[in-house]
Amino acid sequence: MLSHHEQRELERIQERFERDDPQLAKALGQVGRPCGWARSRLLRYSIDIVALALIVLGAVTLNFGLIFFGAVLLAAGACLHVTQWNDEAPPRHRRLE
C-alpha cells in the first residue's frame, strides 16, 4: 500500500504525462492485449494436443524428459486458456490507485 504522499506524487506524474503527451499516457495506461496469434483458439488447443501427446509418448517410452517437457507445455497451454482474451472488449484504461 502506498502512503498518501506517494499516491499524490504518482497522481501528479500521471497528470503530467496526460497533459504533456496524451498519446504516451494512453499507451502506458492501457492494459495490454496480446496480438492475434496469442488469442487464437486453434493455437491453444494445438498446444494442449501436443503436450498430451508428449506426456503419453514419454510415459510409454519411459522418457522422463518428454514427460517433463509435455508438462511444461501443458502448463503454458493452461495459462493461455485461463487468460483467454475477449476480442470484443475494448482496451481498458487503468488509473493509479
Secondary structure, DSSP 8 states (H G I E B T S, - for coil): ---HHHHHHHHHHHHHHHHH-HHHHHHHHB-----GGGG-HHHHHHHHHHHHHHHHHHHHHT-HHHHHHHHHHHHHHHHHHHT---SSS---B----
